[in-house]
Amino acid sequence: MNLQHYRPEYLVIHKALHNPAQPTEVELPDGTRLPILRHGGSQFRYVSYRFSERSGVAVMEQNINKPSRYSDRARRGEQISWVAPLYGSGLSHGWLIIDNNIADQLEQIPKTT
């Protein structure tokens, strides 16, 4: 697995998203505070993390209302987060984090118009 662009902040955000206390923000090791947002009317939460003007990711907890094997696993108690490059960030891939471990590196799916 290529961890060239992986940042330890992703795991900090993952842990905050799955904190039973459901905090409204996450504090990164450098003291930066980022809001934890809720996606539309759904139940899943995410953090938008820009680490430069042109680069960043969205770290999202697994939406348990989606029909997928990852939703099934999350409903059974696994803590699953997706790290996806923000559009135009220049990053070529993201990551899947399960129970505080990087489970997989994901190739970015090109946007279609």
Secondary structure, DSSP 8 states (H G I E B T S, - for coil): ---TT--THHHHHHHHHT-TT--SEEE-TTS-EEE-EE-TTSS-EEEEEESSSS-EEEEEE--TTSSSHHHHHHHTT--EEEEEE-TTS---EEEEEETTEEEEEEE------
